[in-house]
Amino acid sequence: MLLAAAVIFLYYTVWTLLLPFLDESSPIHGWFPSREWALRIVSFVVVLGISAIGLFLGFRIVTDETAAQRRHVHRKAL
């Protein structure tokens, strides 16, 4: 898993930081998609991550609230 993360990091780093300094006729440009996709992919991953965090927190808030209501009803019954 760590090796895959390192390879992806190196690929993205070369794509975004080193590729603009190479000549357009370089054969290395054929290995990478256009640079606009670099921003699109990162934006998608960020939105997906923030959405996942929001869904997790929302789920936890709702389940904690229902658990608190159950405890409150149980205490009144005693």
Secondary structure, DSSP 8 states (H G I E B T S, - for coil): -HHHHHHHHHHHHIIIIIGGGS-TT-GGGGGS--THHHHHHHHHHHHHHHHHHHHHHHHHHHHHHHHHHHHHHHHHH-
